[in-house]
Amino acid sequence: MESARSRASEHVGRLVRELRAKSSVSRAKLAERADMDVSHLARIEGGKGNPTLFVLIQLATALEVEPERFVRGLTAKDLPENIKPYSEADFRRELRRRGG
């Protein structure tokens, strides 16, 4: 079984599954309401997808929740290991370390 893409992807997928179950709607019906392919929804629910902002808004609309619900509580630590964003302070510190 393929593992989740990241903790962020896993979080979003779990939340979509929970909200869908709470609404008693099938995956096919939610995909239809969100105007997306059911296989794409399955990847998102499995934590393997990387939903765009547009997709999060589509899902939030179909599930009747605010889009920010999907990202609430997530931080840079929840991103995939190969993505390391810098805060302004981190960026300046790294520049100083490099001598630039």
CNS distance restraints for C-alpha pairs under 8 A (distance, minus, plus):
assign (resid   2 and name CA) (resid  48 and name CA) 7.80 0.50 0.50
assign (resid   3 and name CA) (resid  47 and name CA) 7.72 0.50 0.50
assign (resid   3 and name CA) (resid  48 and name CA) 7.19 0.50 0.50
assign (resid   4 and name CA) (resid   9 and name CA) 6.64 0.50 0.50
assign (resid   4 and name CA) (resid  10 and name CA) 5.72 0.50 0.50
assign (resid   4 and name CA) (resid  46 and name CA) 6.86 0.50 0.50
assign (resid   4 and name CA) (resid  47 and name CA) 4.62 0.50 0.50
assign (resid   4 and name CA) (resid  48 and name CA) 4.99 0.50 0.50
assign (resid   5 and name CA) (resid   9 and name CA) 5.95 0.50 0.50
assign (resid   5 and name CA) (resid  10 and name CA) 7.17 0.50 0.50
assign (resid   5 and name CA) (resid  47 and name CA) 6.06 0.50 0.50
assign (resid   5 and name CA) (resid  48 and name CA) 4.99 0.50 0.50
assign (resid   5 and name CA) (resid  49 and name CA) 7.10 0.50 0.50
assign (resid   5 and name CA) (resid  50 and name CA) 7.86 0.50 0.50
assign (resid   5 and name CA) (resid  80 and name CA) 6.62 0.50 0.50
assign (resid   6 and name CA) (resid  10 and name CA) 6.13 0.50 0.50
assign (resid   6 and name CA) (resid  47 and name CA) 7.35 0.50 0.50
assign (resid   6 and name CA) (resid  78 and name CA) 6.38 0.50 0.50
assign (resid   6 and name CA) (resid  79 and name CA) 5.68 0.50 0.50
assign (resid   6 and name CA) (resid  80 and name CA) 4.84 0.50 0.50
assign (resid   6 and name CA) (resid  81 and name CA) 7.78 0.50 0.50
assign (resid   7 and name CA) (resid  11 and name CA) 5.97 0.50 0.50
assign (resid   7 and name CA) (resid  78 and name CA) 4.82 0.50 0.50
assign (resid   7 and name CA) (resid  79 and name CA) 6.50 0.50 0.50
assign (resid   7 and name CA) (resid  80 and name CA) 7.47 0.50 0.50
assign (resid   8 and name CA) (resid  12 and name CA) 6.26 0.50 0.50
assign (resid   8 and name CA) (resid  71 and name CA) 7.90 0.50 0.50
assign (resid   8 and name CA) (resid  74 and name CA) 6.57 0.50 0.50
assign (resid   8 and name CA) (resid  78 and name CA) 4.93 0.50 0.50
assign (resid   8 and name CA) (resid  79 and name CA) 5.82 0.50 0.50
assign (resid   8 and name CA) (resid  80 and name CA) 7.99 0.50 0.50
assign (resid   9 and name CA) (resid  13 and name CA) 6.06 0.50 0.50
assign (resid   9 and name CA) (resid  44 and name CA) 7.21 0.50 0.50
assign (resid   9 and name CA) (resid  47 and name CA) 4.63 0.50 0.50
assign (resid   9 and name CA) (resid  48 and name CA) 6.59 0.50 0.50
assign (resid   9 and name CA) (resid  49 and name CA) 6.70 0.50 0.50
assign (resid   9 and name CA) (resid  50 and name CA) 6.47 0.50 0.50
assign (resid  10 and name CA) (resid  14 and name CA) 6.03 0.50 0.50
assign (resid  10 and name CA) (resid  45 and name CA) 7.72 0.50 0.50
assign (resid  10 and name CA) (resid  46 and name CA) 6.98 0.50 0.50
assign (resid  10 and name CA) (resid  47 and name CA) 4.11 0.50 0.50
assign (resid  10 and name CA) (resid  48 and name CA) 7.48 0.50 0.50
assign (resid  11 and name CA) (resid  15 and name CA) 6.16 0.50 0.50
assign (resid  11 and name CA) (resid  47 and name CA) 7.34 0.50 0.50
assign (resid  11 and name CA) (resid  70 and name CA) 7.82 0.50 0.50
assign (resid  12 and name CA) (resid  16 and name CA) 6.14 0.50 0.50
assign (resid  12 and name CA) (resid  44 and name CA) 7.38 0.50 0.50
assign (resid  12 and name CA) (resid  45 and name CA) 7.30 0.50 0.50
assign (resid  12 and name CA) (resid  47 and name CA) 7.07 0.50 0.50
assign (resid  12 and name CA) (resid  70 and name CA) 5.61 0.50 0.50
assign (resid  12 and name CA) (resid  71 and name CA) 7.36 0.50 0.50
assign (resid  13 and name CA) (resid  17 and name CA) 6.21 0.50 0.50
assign (resid  13 and name CA) (resid  44 and name CA) 5.18 0.50 0.50
assign (resid  13 and name CA) (resid  45 and name CA) 3.72 0.50 0.50
assign (resid  13 and name CA) (resid  46 and name CA) 5.72 0.50 0.50
assign (resid  13 and name CA) (resid  47 and name CA) 4.95 0.50 0.50
assign (resid  14 and name CA) (resid  18 and name CA) 6.12 0.50 0.50
assign (resid  14 and name CA) (resid  45 and name CA) 6.13 0.50 0.50
assign (resid  14 and name CA) (resid  46 and name CA) 7.56 0.50 0.50
assign (resid  14 and name CA) (resid  47 and name CA) 7.46 0.50 0.50
assign (resid  15 and name CA) (resid  19 and name CA) 6.03 0.50 0.50
assign (resid  15 and name CA) (resid  70 and name CA) 7.09 0.50 0.50
assign (resid  16 and name CA) (resid  20 and name CA) 5.96 0.50 0.50
assign (resid  16 and name CA) (resid  45 and name CA) 6.20 0.50 0.50
assign (resid  16 and name CA) (resid  59 and name CA) 7.89 0.50 0.50
assign (resid  17 and name CA) (resid  21 and name CA) 6.06 0.50 0.50
assign (resid  17 and name CA) (resid  45 and name CA) 5.93 0.50 0.50
assign (resid  18 and name CA) (resid  22 and name CA) 6.06 0.50 0.50
assign (resid  19 and name CA) (resid  23 and name CA) 6.16 0.50 0.50
assign (resid  19 and name CA) (resid  63 and name CA) 6.82 0.50 0.50
assign (resid  20 and name CA) (resid  24 and name CA) 6.16 0.50 0.50
assign (resid  20 and name CA) (resid  25 and name CA) 5.65 0.50 0.50
assign (resid  20 and name CA) (resid  26 and name CA) 7.22 0.50 0.50
assign (resid  20 and name CA) (resid  27 and name CA) 7.53 0.50 0.50
assign (resid  20 and name CA) (resid  30 and name CA) 7.38 0.50 0.50
assign (resid  20 and name CA) (resid  63 and name CA) 6.97 0.50 0.50
assign (resid  21 and name CA) (resid  25 and name CA) 6.38 0.50 0.50
assign (resid  21 and name CA) (resid  26 and name CA) 7.86 0.50 0.50
assign (resid  23 and name CA) (resid  63 and name CA) 7.62 0.50 0.50
assign (resid  25 and name CA) (resid  29 and name CA) 6.21 0.50 0.50
assign (resid  25 and name CA) (resid  30 and name CA) 6.39 0.50 0.50
assign (resid  26 and name CA) (resid  30 and name CA) 6.20 0.50 0.50
assign (resid  27 and name CA) (resid  31 and name CA) 6.06 0.50 0.50
assign (resid  27 and name CA) (resid  38 and name CA) 6.75 0.50 0.50
assign (resid  27 and name CA) (resid  41 and name CA) 7.40 0.50 0.50
assign (resid  27 and name CA) (resid  42 and name CA) 7.59 0.50 0.50
assign (resid  28 and name CA) (resid  32 and name CA) 6.19 0.50 0.50
assign (resid  28 and name CA) (resid  38 and name CA) 5.72 0.50 0.50
assign (resid  29 and name CA) (resid  33 and name CA) 6.15 0.50 0.50
assign (resid  30 and name CA) (resid  34 and name CA) 5.96 0.50 0.50
assign (resid  30 and name CA) (resid  59 and name CA) 7.93 0.50 0.50
assign (resid  30 and name CA) (resid  62 and name CA) 6.69 0.50 0.50
assign (resid  30 and name CA) (resid  63 and name CA) 7.74 0.50 0.50
assign (resid  31 and name CA) (resid  35 and name CA) 5.93 0.50 0.50
assign (resid  31 and name CA) (resid  36 and name CA) 5.10 0.50 0.50
assign (resid  31 and name CA) (resid  37 and name CA) 5.94 0.50 0.50
assign (resid  31 and name CA) (resid  38 and name CA) 5.20 0.50 0.50
assign (resid  31 and name CA) (resid  41 and name CA) 6.37 0.50 0.50
assign (resid  32 and name CA) (resid  36 and name CA) 6.22 0.50 0.50
assign (resid  32 and name CA) (resid  37 and name CA) 7.48 0.50 0.50
assign (resid  32 and name CA) (resid  38 and name CA) 7.71 0.50 0.50
assign (resid  33 and name CA) (resid  62 and name CA) 5.55 0.50 0.50
assign (resid  34 and name CA) (resid  58 and name CA) 5.08 0.50 0.50
assign (resid  34 and name CA) (resid  59 and name CA) 5.45 0.50 0.50
assign (resid  34 and name CA) (resid  61 and name CA) 7.24 0.50 0.50
assign (resid  34 and name CA) (resid  62 and name CA) 5.24 0.50 0.50
assign (resid  35 and name CA) (resid  58 and name CA) 7.34 0.50 0.50
assign (resid  36 and name CA) (resid  40 and name CA) 7.02 0.50 0.50
assign (resid  36 and name CA) (resid  41 and name CA) 7.23 0.50 0.50
assign (resid  37 and name CA) (resid  41 and name CA) 6.52 0.50 0.50
assign (resid  38 and name CA) (resid  42 and name CA) 6.13 0.50 0.50
assign (resid  39 and name CA) (resid  43 and name CA) 6.30 0.50 0.50
assign (resid  40 and name CA) (resid  44 and name CA) 6.34 0.50 0.50
assign (resid  40 and name CA) (resid  49 and name CA) 7.31 0.50 0.50
assign (resid  41 and name CA) (resid  45 and name CA) 6.09 0.50 0.50
assign (resid  42 and name CA) (resid  46 and name CA) 6.06 0.50 0.50
assign (resid  43 and name CA) (resid  47 and name CA) 6.32 0.50 0.50
assign (resid  43 and name CA) (resid  48 and name CA) 5.10 0.50 0.50
assign (resid  43 and name CA) (resid  49 and name CA) 4.90 0.50 0.50
assign (resid  44 and name CA) (resid  48 and name CA) 5.77 0.50 0.50
assign (resid  44 and name CA) (resid  49 and name CA) 4.39 0.50 0.50
assign (resid  44 and name CA) (resid  50 and name CA) 6.83 0.50 0.50
assign (resid  44 and name CA) (resid  51 and name CA) 6.82 0.50 0.50
assign (resid  45 and name CA) (resid  49 and name CA) 7.78 0.50 0.50
assign (resid  51 and name CA) (resid  55 and name CA) 5.63 0.50 0.50
assign (resid  51 and name CA) (resid  56 and name CA) 6.36 0.50 0.50
assign (resid  52 and name CA) (resid  56 and name CA) 6.33 0.50 0.50
assign (resid  53 and name CA) (resid  57 and name CA) 6.27 0.50 0.50
assign (resid  54 and name CA) (resid  58 and name CA) 6.19 0.50 0.50
assign (resid  55 and name CA) (resid  59 and name CA) 6.11 0.50 0.50
assign (resid  56 and name CA) (resid  60 and name CA) 5.98 0.50 0.50
assign (resid  56 and name CA) (resid  67 and name CA) 6.14 0.50 0.50
assign (resid  56 and name CA) (resid  70 and name CA) 7.37 0.50 0.50
assign (resid  57 and name CA) (resid  61 and name CA) 6.03 0.50 0.50
assign (resid  57 and name CA) (resid  67 and name CA) 5.40 0.50 0.50
assign (resid  58 and name CA) (resid  62 and name CA) 6.24 0.50 0.50
assign (resid  59 and name CA) (resid  63 and name CA) 5.97 0.50 0.50
assign (resid  59 and name CA) (resid  67 and name CA) 7.91 0.50 0.50
assign (resid  60 and name CA) (resid  64 and name CA) 5.69 0.50 0.50
assign (resid  60 and name CA) (resid  65 and name CA) 4.99 0.50 0.50
assign (resid  60 and name CA) (resid  66 and name CA) 5.81 0.50 0.50
assign (resid  60 and name CA) (resid  67 and name CA) 5.10 0.50 0.50
assign (resid  61 and name CA) (resid  65 and name CA) 6.39 0.50 0.50
assign (resid  61 and name CA) (resid  66 and name CA) 7.48 0.50 0.50
assign (resid  61 and name CA) (resid  67 and name CA) 7.71 0.50 0.50
assign (resid  65 and name CA) (resid  69 and name CA) 7.10 0.50 0.50
assign (resid  67 and name CA) (resid  71 and name CA) 7.90 0.50 0.50
assign (resid  68 and name CA) (resid  72 and name CA) 5.99 0.50 0.50
assign (resid  74 and name CA) (resid  78 and name CA) 6.19 0.50 0.50
assign (resid  75 and name CA) (resid  79 and name CA) 7.45 0.50 0.50
assign (resid  76 and name CA) (resid  84 and name CA) 7.28 0.50 0.50
assign (resid  76 and name CA) (resid  85 and name CA) 6.86 0.50 0.50
assign (resid  79 and name CA) (resid  83 and name CA) 6.37 0.50 0.50
assign (resid  79 and name CA) (resid  84 and name CA) 7.90 0.50 0.50
assign (resid  86 and name CA) (resid  90 and name CA) 5.39 0.50 0.50
assign (resid  86 and name CA) (resid  91 and name CA) 5.45 0.50 0.50
assign (resid  87 and name CA) (resid  91 and name CA) 6.04 0.50 0.50
assign (resid  88 and name CA) (resid  92 and name CA) 6.23 0.50 0.50
assign (resid  89 and name CA) (resid  93 and name CA) 6.13 0.50 0.50
assign (resid  90 and name CA) (resid  94 and name CA) 6.10 0.50 0.50
assign (resid  91 and name CA) (resid  95 and name CA) 6.23 0.50 0.50
assign (resid  92 and name CA) (resid  96 and name CA) 6.23 0.50 0.50
assign (resid  93 and name CA) (resid  97 and name CA) 6.17 0.50 0.50
assign (resid  94 and name CA) (resid  98 and name CA) 6.22 0.50 0.50
assign (resid  95 and name CA) (resid  99 and name CA) 6.23 0.50 0.50
assign (resid  95 and name CA) (resid 100 and name CA) 5.11 0.50 0.50
assign (resid  96 and name CA) (resid 100 and name CA) 5.64 0.50 0.50
